[in-house]
Amino acid sequence: MTEAEIGRLLADIEEYSKRQRPETAAALRLAPLLMVRPMELCAARWSEIDLEGAEWLLPASRMKMGREHIVPLPRQAMEIIGELRMLTDGLEWLFPAYSRKGFTFAKEFYDLCPDD
């Protein structure tokens, strides 16, 4: 993709996000910043997020290659996570499925995402 195409994609994500639930919008906005697989993002747990260190530690058990993975959280991601924290902090997942207690909304979000 060219720089202009990337800019257009990010602008489209922002515009589309305005019509979504806040949690869905946050996931869509985080996806291009963090570059993780959609299902990994959807299954993010608050216990994996280091707010002080601005890192997300994905445990080996959730990774395709079976090794833990540390994702640096840039300033923009930290801002989005801060907004999300006001909505879902105290719950297990960053993106809970309110229709199914104890589950993440991975299926809902994954349906919005292109294939890996």
Secondary structure, DSSP 4 states (H G I P E B T S, - for coil): --HHHHHHHHHHHHHHHTTS-HHHHHHHHHHHHH---HHHHHT-BGGGEETTTTEEEE-GGGSTTSS-EEEE--HHHHHHHHHHHHHHTTSSBSSB-TTSTT-B-HHHHHTTSPP-
